[in-house]
Amino acid sequence: MRRCRKAVMIYAVLLGVACGGCGGGSPTAPSATTTTTFSGIVTNIVTGAVVAGATITIGTVLATSASDGTYSLAVTTAGTPSFSAAAPGYYTRESAVSMSGSKTINPEIIPQGDGFNLEFFNWLFRENGTKGTERPVVIPNYEIWTRQMQCTELSTDGYDACKRMIVIADSIPAIYEENIRSGIAQFGRLTGGAFTNPTITTKTHPVDLVISRNDWLTANGTVSLSYFPAGLWSDANSDGNNAYMSMGLSSTQPGHILHGWRAAEDLGIVTHELAHSLGYGHPSGREKWPDSIMGDYQDGGYGISAADELHGRILYKRPYGSLTPDRDPAGATIN
C-alpha cells in the first residue's frame, strides 16, 4: 500500500489533479494571470496636437508613442499599477491604472509652454502650490435670495464677517439677480465646458427671520446668494463694495455668497465670487495677475481672461486633489 500511495501521488502531481483515493488534502491551484493590452493616443492638452516620442509606463512595462501619438503595451499584472506619460517639454502625467477599467487610455499631457503657466495654475487652484486642487465634482445648484439681508453682528476675528443676519422686507435690486444669472452663464468658459446651465432657483424668506453664519438654511450641494444694503456689514466693508464666499467645495456641503450693495451692481465682482464656487482662488500675490477674474476686479465686464479659461479647462480635466501639477491623488486611476 505504501508503494501504491506513492505511485498514485506522483501520478496526480504530474497530471496536476488531486489524489482523491489515497488520503491527504488537495494541492492549491496556481492563480491565473492575464495579459491586458492598453493603447491610445498621447496629445497636448492645450493645443490638441499629438505627441510623438512620449514614454508611456504602466507598472514596469513601457512603450513609446509613434509619430501619430499612438502607443500600445501589454501588461501582465493585477491590481492598480502605476501609470506615467512623459515627454520632453511636458510635465509628466502620473496616475494609476485599473486593470479592470477601460483598455483605451488617451493621456492629455500639460506642456511647459503653449500658454500654460505653472505659477498661475498653482495660484488659482493650489494655494500657491501648497495643496492639491479643489473643485466641485458635481455642479452646484444656485439659489438667489429675493429679500435683502441686514447684518446684526460682525465677527471679532479682524475680518468683519457677518456672524448673524436678519431678513428685511425690501426686495433685492433687479440688477443683482441679472448679474448673478449672467455670471453663471459664463461657467462653460470657466470650466472648459464641464459645467454649464446649473439649476438656478429663487427663495423668499419670511421677514425678520434670523440666519447665522455657516448655517445658511441652504441644502447640501446648493450655493445661496444674498444682498446687503447700507448697514453694519456693508459700512464695515468698503462702503458696500465687498463680497465673500463661505463654502466647502463639496456636493455634501452648502455654500453662501454675500454681496454688498455696490459689489452687487458690478458684474465682474459678482462673477468673481461665483468663480470661487468652481474652485478658483486668490491667495497672496493677487496683484501679480491683474487680468485674471481672480485678480483686480474688472469693471465693465466679466473680467474672465484667456488664461483663466485655459487653466480652468485643465483643472476640470483632472481629479479633485491633483498635484504638482499633474499627479493624481492616491486612489485615483486614469481609466
C-alpha positions as a Markdown table, in Angstrom:
| # | Residue | x | y | z |
|---|---|---|---|---|
| 1 | Met | 0.0 | 0.0 | 0.0 |
| 2 | Arg | 2.9 | 2.4 | 0.7 |
| 3 | Arg | 4.1 | 1.8 | -2.9 |
| 4 | Cys | 0.6 | 2.3 | -4.3 |
| 5 | Arg | 0.1 | 5.6 | -2.4 |
| 6 | Lys | 3.5 | 6.9 | -3.6 |
| 7 | Ala | 2.8 | 5.9 | -7.1 |
| 8 | Val | -0.7 | 7.5 | -7.2 |
| 9 | Met | 0.6 | 10.7 | -5.6 |
| 10 | Ile | 3.4 | 11.0 | -8.2 |
| 11 | Tyr | 0.9 | 10.4 | -11.0 |
| 12 | Ala | -1.5 | 13.0 | -9.5 |
| 13 | Val | 1.2 | 15.7 | -9.3 |
| 14 | Leu | 2.2 | 15.0 | -12.9 |
| 15 | Leu | -1.4 | 15.5 | -14.0 |
| 16 | Gly | -2.0 | 18.5 | -11.8 |
| 17 | Val | -5.0 | 16.8 | -10.1 |
| 18 | Ala | -5.8 | 15.9 | -6.5 |
| 19 | Cys | -5.3 | 12.3 | -5.3 |
| 20 | Gly | -8.8 | 11.6 | -4.0 |
| 21 | Gly | -8.5 | 8.0 | -3.1 |
| 22 | Cys | -5.1 | 8.0 | -1.3 |
| 23 | Gly | -5.7 | 10.4 | 1.5 |
| 24 | Gly | -4.2 | 13.9 | 2.2 |
| 25 | Gly | -5.5 | 17.4 | 1.1 |
| 26 | Ser | -5.9 | 18.8 | -2.4 |
| 27 | Pro | -2.9 | 21.0 | -3.6 |
| 28 | Thr | -3.8 | 24.7 | -4.2 |
| 29 | Ala | -4.2 | 25.5 | -7.9 |
| 30 | Pro | -1.9 | 28.3 | -9.1 |
| 31 | Ser | -3.6 | 31.7 | -9.5 |
| 32 | Ala | -4.3 | 32.6 | -13.1 |
| 33 | Thr | -2.5 | 35.6 | -14.7 |
| 34 | Thr | -3.9 | 37.6 | -17.6 |
| 35 | Thr | -2.3 | 39.9 | -20.0 |
| 36 | Thr | -4.1 | 43.1 | -20.9 |
| 37 | Thr | -3.2 | 45.4 | -23.8 |
| 38 | Phe | -3.6 | 49.1 | -23.3 |
| 39 | Ser | -3.5 | 51.5 | -26.2 |
| 40 | Gly | -4.3 | 55.1 | -27.0 |
| 41 | Ile | -3.1 | 58.5 | -28.3 |
| 42 | Val | -0.9 | 61.0 | -26.4 |
| 43 | Thr | -1.9 | 64.6 | -27.0 |
| 44 | Asn | -1.0 | 68.1 | -25.9 |
| 45 | Ile | -3.8 | 69.2 | -23.5 |
| 46 | Val | -3.6 | 72.8 | -24.7 |
| 47 | Thr | -3.3 | 72.5 | -28.4 |
| 48 | Gly | -4.7 | 69.1 | -29.1 |
| 49 | Ala | -1.6 | 68.2 | -31.1 |
| 50 | Val | -0.4 | 64.6 | -31.0 |
| 51 | Val | 2.8 | 64.0 | -29.0 |
| 52 | Ala | 5.4 | 61.7 | -30.6 |
| 53 | Gly | 8.2 | 60.1 | -28.6 |
| 54 | Ala | 6.3 | 60.1 | -25.3 |
| 55 | Thr | 7.2 | 57.3 | -22.9 |
| 56 | Ile | 4.2 | 55.5 | -21.5 |
| 57 | Thr | 4.8 | 53.4 | -18.5 |
| 58 | Ile | 2.4 | 51.0 | -16.7 |
| 59 | Gly | 3.9 | 49.3 | -13.8 |
| 60 | Thr | 7.3 | 48.1 | -15.1 |
| 61 | Val | 6.2 | 48.0 | -18.8 |
| 62 | Leu | 6.8 | 50.9 | -21.2 |
| 63 | Ala | 6.2 | 51.9 | -24.7 |
| 64 | Thr | 7.0 | 54.9 | -26.9 |
| 65 | Ser | 4.4 | 56.8 | -28.8 |
| 66 | Ala | 4.7 | 56.8 | -32.6 |
| 67 | Ser | 4.7 | 59.8 | -34.9 |
| 68 | Asp | 0.9 | 59.9 | -34.8 |
| 69 | Gly | 0.9 | 59.8 | -31.0 |
| 70 | Thr | -0.3 | 56.2 | -30.7 |
| 71 | Tyr | 1.1 | 53.6 | -28.4 |
| 72 | Ser | 0.3 | 50.1 | -27.3 |
| 73 | Leu | 1.7 | 48.0 | -24.5 |
| 74 | Ala | 0.8 | 44.6 | -22.9 |
| 75 | Val | 0.7 | 44.5 | -19.2 |
| 76 | Thr | 0.7 | 41.3 | -17.1 |
| 77 | Thr | -0.2 | 42.2 | -13.5 |
| 78 | Ala | -3.1 | 42.6 | -11.1 |
| 79 | Gly | -4.4 | 45.5 | -9.0 |
| 80 | Thr | -3.7 | 49.1 | -9.9 |
| 81 | Pro | -0.2 | 49.5 | -11.3 |
| 82 | Ser | 1.3 | 53.0 | -11.6 |
| 83 | Phe | 0.9 | 55.0 | -14.8 |
| 84 | Ser | 3.0 | 57.8 | -16.3 |
| 85 | Ala | 3.3 | 59.6 | -19.6 |
| 86 | Ala | 6.5 | 61.6 | -20.0 |
| 87 | Ala | 7.8 | 63.6 | -22.9 |
| 88 | Pro | 10.5 | 66.4 | -23.4 |
| 89 | Gly | 8.9 | 69.8 | -22.9 |
| 90 | Tyr | 5.9 | 68.4 | -20.9 |
| 91 | Tyr | 5.0 | 67.8 | -17.3 |
| 92 | Thr | 4.8 | 64.1 | -16.5 |
| 93 | Arg | 1.3 | 62.8 | -16.2 |
| 94 | Glu | 1.2 | 60.5 | -13.2 |
| 95 | Ser | -1.7 | 58.3 | -12.1 |
| 96 | Ala | -2.6 | 54.6 | -11.7 |
| 97 | Val | -4.4 | 52.1 | -14.0 |
| 98 | Ser | -7.3 | 49.9 | -13.1 |
| 99 | Met | -6.7 | 46.6 | -14.7 |
| 100 | Ser | -10.5 | 46.1 | -14.9 |
| 101 | Gly | -11.1 | 49.5 | -16.4 |
| 102 | Ser | -11.0 | 50.9 | -19.9 |
| 103 | Lys | -8.3 | 49.5 | -22.1 |
| 104 | Thr | -8.1 | 52.7 | -24.1 |
| 105 | Ile | -6.2 | 55.5 | -22.3 |
| 106 | Asn | -5.6 | 58.7 | -24.2 |
| 107 | Pro | -3.3 | 60.8 | -22.0 |
| 108 | Glu | -3.6 | 64.6 | -22.4 |
| 109 | Ile | -0.3 | 66.0 | -21.1 |
| 110 | Ile | 0.4 | 69.5 | -20.0 |
| 111 | Pro | 3.1 | 71.4 | -21.9 |
| 112 | Gln | 5.7 | 73.6 | -20.4 |
| 113 | Gly | 4.6 | 76.4 | -22.6 |
| 114 | Asp | 1.8 | 76.9 | -25.1 |
| 115 | Gly | 0.2 | 79.4 | -22.7 |
| 116 | Phe | 0.3 | 77.1 | -19.7 |
| 117 | Asn | 1.9 | 78.9 | -16.6 |
| 118 | Leu | 2.5 | 76.6 | -13.7 |
| 119 | Glu | 2.9 | 79.5 | -11.3 |
| 120 | Phe | -0.5 | 80.9 | -12.4 |
| 121 | Phe | -2.2 | 77.5 | -12.2 |
| 122 | Asn | -0.8 | 77.0 | -8.6 |
| 123 | Trp | -2.0 | 80.4 | -7.6 |
| 124 | Leu | -5.5 | 79.9 | -9.0 |
| 125 | Phe | -6.1 | 76.4 | -7.8 |
| 126 | Arg | -3.5 | 75.1 | -5.4 |
| 127 | Glu | -3.0 | 77.9 | -2.8 |
| 128 | Asn | 0.3 | 78.8 | -4.5 |
| 129 | Gly | 1.2 | 75.1 | -4.8 |
| 130 | Thr | 0.8 | 74.2 | -1.1 |
| 131 | Lys | -2.0 | 71.8 | -1.6 |
| 132 | Gly | -4.0 | 69.7 | -4.1 |
| 133 | Thr | -6.6 | 71.3 | -6.3 |
| 134 | Glu | -10.1 | 71.7 | -5.0 |
| 135 | Arg | -13.2 | 71.9 | -7.2 |
| 136 | Pro | -16.7 | 70.6 | -7.3 |
| 137 | Val | -17.1 | 67.1 | -8.8 |
| 138 | Val | -20.9 | 67.8 | -9.2 |
| 139 | Ile | -22.1 | 71.2 | -10.4 |
| 140 | Pro | -23.8 | 73.0 | -7.5 |
| 141 | Asn | -27.4 | 74.4 | -7.6 |
| 142 | Tyr | -27.7 | 78.2 | -7.1 |
| 143 | Glu | -30.3 | 79.8 | -5.0 |
| 144 | Ile | -31.0 | 83.6 | -5.2 |
| 145 | Trp | -32.4 | 85.1 | -2.0 |
| 146 | Thr | -35.0 | 87.6 | -3.2 |
| 147 | Arg | -35.2 | 89.7 | 0.0 |
| 148 | Gln | -32.4 | 91.8 | 1.3 |
| 149 | Met | -30.4 | 90.9 | 4.4 |
| 150 | Gln | -29.2 | 93.2 | 7.2 |
| 151 | Cys | -26.2 | 92.2 | 9.4 |
| 152 | Thr | -26.8 | 92.4 | 13.1 |
| 153 | Glu | -23.5 | 91.1 | 14.4 |
| 154 | Leu | -19.9 | 91.2 | 13.0 |
| 155 | Ser | -17.2 | 88.7 | 13.7 |
| 156 | Thr | -14.3 | 89.7 | 16.0 |
| 157 | Asp | -11.6 | 88.0 | 14.1 |
| 158 | Gly | -10.5 | 91.1 | 12.2 |
| 159 | Tyr | -12.4 | 90.3 | 9.0 |
| 160 | Asp | -15.7 | 92.0 | 9.9 |
| 161 | Ala | -17.6 | 89.0 | 8.6 |
| 162 | Cys | -21.3 | 88.9 | 9.3 |
| 163 | Lys | -22.0 | 86.4 | 12.0 |
| 164 | Arg | -25.7 | 86.9 | 12.1 |
| 165 | Met | -28.2 | 88.5 | 9.7 |
| 166 | Ile | -31.9 | 89.2 | 9.6 |
| 167 | Val | -34.3 | 89.2 | 6.6 |
| 168 | Ile | -35.8 | 92.6 | 5.8 |
| 169 | Ala | -38.8 | 93.3 | 3.7 |
| 170 | Asp | -37.1 | 95.1 | 0.8 |
| 171 | Ser | -36.5 | 93.1 | -2.4 |
| 172 | Ile | -33.1 | 92.8 | -4.0 |
| 173 | Pro | -32.4 | 95.1 | -7.0 |
| 174 | Ala | -33.2 | 93.6 | -10.4 |
| 175 | Ile | -29.6 | 94.3 | -11.5 |
| 176 | Tyr | -28.2 | 91.9 | -8.8 |
| 177 | Glu | -30.2 | 88.9 | -10.0 |
| 178 | Glu | -29.4 | 89.8 | -13.6 |
| 179 | Asn | -25.7 | 89.9 | -12.7 |
| 180 | Ile | -25.9 | 86.5 | -11.0 |
| 181 | Arg | -27.6 | 84.9 | -13.9 |
| 182 | Ser | -25.1 | 86.5 | -16.4 |
| 183 | Gly | -22.1 | 85.3 | -14.3 |
| 184 | Ile | -23.4 | 81.7 | -14.1 |
| 185 | Ala | -23.9 | 81.8 | -17.8 |
| 186 | Gln | -20.1 | 82.0 | -18.1 |
| 187 | Phe | -19.5 | 78.7 | -16.3 |
| 188 | Gly | -18.7 | 76.9 | -19.5 |
| 189 | Arg | -15.8 | 79.3 | -20.1 |
| 190 | Leu | -14.5 | 78.8 | -16.6 |
| 191 | Thr | -14.7 | 75.0 | -16.6 |
| 192 | Gly | -13.8 | 74.1 | -20.2 |
| 193 | Gly | -17.4 | 73.2 | -20.8 |
| 194 | Ala | -17.5 | 70.7 | -17.9 |
| 195 | Phe | -20.2 | 72.6 | -16.1 |
| 196 | Thr | -22.9 | 74.5 | -17.9 |
| 197 | Asn | -26.5 | 75.5 | -17.2 |
| 198 | Pro | -26.7 | 74.7 | -13.5 |
| 199 | Thr | -30.1 | 74.9 | -11.8 |
| 200 | Ile | -31.0 | 78.4 | -10.6 |
| 201 | Thr | -33.8 | 78.9 | -8.2 |
| 202 | Thr | -35.1 | 81.8 | -6.0 |
| 203 | Lys | -36.1 | 81.8 | -2.4 |
| 204 | Thr | -38.1 | 84.3 | -0.4 |
| 205 | His | -37.5 | 84.1 | 3.3 |
| 206 | Pro | -40.1 | 85.4 | 5.9 |
| 207 | Val | -39.3 | 88.9 | 7.2 |
| 208 | Asp | -37.4 | 89.0 | 10.5 |
| 209 | Leu | -36.0 | 85.5 | 10.1 |
| 210 | Val | -32.6 | 85.4 | 11.7 |
| 211 | Ile | -29.9 | 83.4 | 9.9 |
| 212 | Ser | -26.5 | 82.6 | 11.4 |
| 213 | Arg | -23.1 | 82.5 | 9.6 |
| 214 | Asn | -22.3 | 79.0 | 8.3 |
| 215 | Asp | -25.9 | 77.9 | 9.0 |
| 216 | Trp | -27.4 | 79.3 | 5.8 |
| 217 | Leu | -30.6 | 77.2 | 5.9 |
| 218 | Thr | -29.4 | 76.0 | 2.5 |
| 219 | Ala | -29.4 | 72.4 | 1.2 |
| 220 | Asn | -26.2 | 70.5 | 0.6 |
| 221 | Gly | -24.9 | 71.0 | -2.9 |
| 222 | Thr | -26.6 | 74.4 | -3.1 |
| 223 | Val | -24.9 | 77.8 | -3.2 |
| 224 | Ser | -27.2 | 80.6 | -2.0 |
| 225 | Leu | -26.6 | 84.3 | -2.7 |
| 226 | Ser | -27.7 | 87.3 | -0.6 |
| 227 | Tyr | -27.7 | 91.1 | -0.9 |
| 228 | Phe | -26.8 | 93.6 | 1.8 |
| 229 | Pro | -27.8 | 97.3 | 1.6 |
| 230 | Ala | -26.1 | 100.0 | 3.6 |
| 231 | Gly | -25.8 | 99.0 | 7.2 |
| 232 | Leu | -23.5 | 97.2 | 9.6 |
| 233 | Trp | -21.7 | 94.8 | 7.3 |
| 234 | Ser | -21.7 | 97.0 | 4.2 |
| 235 | Asp | -20.5 | 100.0 | 6.1 |
| 236 | Ala | -17.6 | 98.0 | 7.6 |
| 237 | Asn | -16.5 | 96.6 | 4.2 |
| 238 | Ser | -15.6 | 99.3 | 1.7 |
| 239 | Asp | -18.9 | 101.1 | 1.7 |
| 240 | Gly | -20.8 | 98.2 | 0.2 |
| 241 | Asn | -18.1 | 97.3 | -2.3 |
| 242 | Asn | -17.1 | 94.0 | -0.7 |
| 243 | Ala | -18.2 | 90.4 | -1.2 |
| 244 | Tyr | -17.2 | 87.0 | 0.0 |
| 245 | Met | -18.0 | 83.3 | -0.3 |
| 246 | Ser | -18.3 | 80.8 | 2.5 |
| 247 | Met | -18.4 | 77.2 | 1.4 |
| 248 | Gly | -16.6 | 73.9 | 1.1 |
| 249 | Leu | -16.1 | 72.7 | -2.5 |
| 250 | Ser | -18.2 | 69.5 | -2.0 |
| 251 | Ser | -21.6 | 68.4 | -3.1 |
| 252 | Thr | -22.2 | 67.4 | 0.5 |
| 253 | Gln | -21.9 | 70.9 | 1.9 |
| 254 | Pro | -23.9 | 74.1 | 1.3 |
| 255 | Gly | -22.3 | 77.4 | 0.4 |
| 256 | His | -23.2 | 81.1 | 0.6 |
| 257 | Ile | -22.1 | 84.2 | -1.2 |
| 258 | Leu | -22.7 | 87.7 | 0.3 |
| 259 | His | -22.6 | 90.9 | -1.8 |
| 260 | Gly | -22.6 | 94.5 | -0.5 |
| 261 | Trp | -24.8 | 96.9 | -2.4 |
| 262 | Arg | -22.0 | 98.4 | -4.6 |
| 263 | Ala | -20.5 | 95.0 | -5.3 |
| 264 | Ala | -23.9 | 93.5 | -6.3 |
| 265 | Glu | -24.0 | 96.1 | -9.2 |
| 266 | Asp | -20.6 | 95.1 | -10.6 |
| 267 | Leu | -20.8 | 92.2 | -13.0 |
| 268 | Gly | -17.1 | 91.5 | -12.6 |
| 269 | Ile | -17.3 | 91.2 | -8.8 |
| 270 | Val | -20.4 | 89.0 | -8.9 |
| 271 | Thr | -18.7 | 86.7 | -11.5 |
| 272 | His | -15.5 | 86.7 | -9.3 |
| 273 | Glu | -17.4 | 85.4 | -6.3 |
| 274 | Leu | -19.2 | 82.8 | -8.4 |
| 275 | Ala | -15.9 | 81.6 | -9.7 |
| 276 | His | -14.9 | 80.8 | -6.1 |
| 277 | Ser | -17.7 | 78.2 | -6.1 |
| 278 | Leu | -16.0 | 76.5 | -9.0 |
| 279 | Gly | -12.6 | 76.2 | -7.3 |
| 280 | Tyr | -11.0 | 79.5 | -8.3 |
| 281 | Gly | -9.0 | 81.1 | -5.5 |
| 282 | His | -6.7 | 84.1 | -5.0 |
| 283 | Pro | -4.1 | 83.6 | -2.2 |
| 284 | Ser | -1.2 | 86.1 | -1.8 |
| 285 | Gly | 0.1 | 87.5 | -5.0 |
| 286 | Arg | -3.2 | 88.6 | -6.4 |
| 287 | Glu | -1.7 | 91.9 | -7.7 |
| 288 | Lys | 0.6 | 89.9 | -9.9 |
| 289 | Trp | -2.3 | 88.7 | -12.1 |
| 290 | Pro | -4.5 | 91.8 | -12.6 |
| 291 | Asp | -6.1 | 90.5 | -15.8 |
| 292 | Ser | -7.5 | 87.3 | -14.1 |
| 293 | Ile | -11.1 | 87.2 | -12.9 |
| 294 | Met | -9.5 | 86.5 | -9.5 |
| 295 | Gly | -7.1 | 89.4 | -9.7 |
| 296 | Asp | -8.1 | 93.0 | -9.6 |
| 297 | Tyr | -11.9 | 93.4 | -10.2 |
| 298 | Gln | -12.6 | 94.1 | -13.8 |
| 299 | Asp | -15.1 | 96.9 | -14.1 |
| 300 | Gly | -17.5 | 96.9 | -17.0 |
| 301 | Gly | -17.3 | 93.2 | -17.9 |
| 302 | Tyr | -16.9 | 89.6 | -16.7 |
| 303 | Gly | -13.2 | 90.0 | -16.3 |
| 304 | Ile | -12.5 | 86.4 | -17.4 |
| 305 | Ser | -9.1 | 86.3 | -19.1 |
| 306 | Ala | -7.9 | 83.8 | -21.7 |
| 307 | Ala | -5.5 | 82.4 | -19.1 |
| 308 | Asp | -8.5 | 81.8 | -16.7 |
| 309 | Glu | -10.2 | 79.8 | -19.4 |
| 310 | Leu | -7.2 | 77.8 | -20.4 |
| 311 | His | -6.1 | 76.9 | -16.9 |
| 312 | Gly | -9.7 | 76.3 | -15.7 |
| 313 | Arg | -10.2 | 73.8 | -18.6 |
| 314 | Ile | -7.1 | 71.9 | -17.4 |
| 315 | Leu | -8.4 | 71.9 | -13.8 |
| 316 | Tyr | -11.6 | 70.2 | -14.9 |
| 317 | Lys | -9.8 | 67.6 | -16.8 |
| 318 | Arg | -8.1 | 66.4 | -13.7 |
| 319 | Pro | -9.5 | 64.8 | -10.5 |
| 320 | Tyr | -10.0 | 66.6 | -7.2 |
| 321 | Gly | -6.7 | 66.9 | -5.4 |
| 322 | Ser | -4.4 | 67.0 | -8.5 |
| 323 | Leu | -0.8 | 67.8 | -7.6 |
| 324 | Thr | 2.5 | 69.2 | -9.0 |
| 325 | Pro | 0.6 | 70.0 | -11.4 |
| 326 | Asp | -0.2 | 66.7 | -13.0 |
| 327 | Arg | 0.0 | 63.9 | -10.4 |
| 328 | Asp | -3.3 | 62.3 | -9.4 |
| 329 | Pro | -4.1 | 61.9 | -5.7 |
| 330 | Ala | -3.8 | 58.5 | -4.1 |
| 331 | Gly | -6.7 | 56.2 | -5.1 |
| 332 | Ala | -7.4 | 57.9 | -8.5 |
| 333 | Thr | -7.0 | 56.0 | -11.7 |
| 334 | Ile | -6.6 | 57.4 | -15.2 |
| 335 | Asn | -9.1 | 54.9 | -16.7 |
